[in-house]
Amino acid sequence: MRSLMFPEDQQPTYLFTTAGVSFFEHPTLGDESPLLVKSPYTKTFLETDFYDAPDFFEVMDLIPTLPGIRVGMTNYNYSDPAESLHAERKERHV
């Protein structure tokens, strides 16, 4: 994963957050560049392999590859949200 730094007047634009990871657009290349994520400790931006918004599970696969992010220290729910909803509905109907 390539690390990028930008001048103060050309900071990446925030786009969205998925699974606790915020994604940004490159300040000069825009959507011609892969999406960026910000490293919480080094304050640099990291280039991802995504050109379009990733889904929850793609981001969960990305998290362990991000330097400086400790997955064990976060409060991520690794279960399938659809399965949790199905189990909750099933319990209500019993």
Helices and strands as residue ranges (DSSP letters): E 3-4, E 13-18, E 21-25, E 36-38, E 45-47, H 56-62, G 63-65, G 71-73, H 81-92
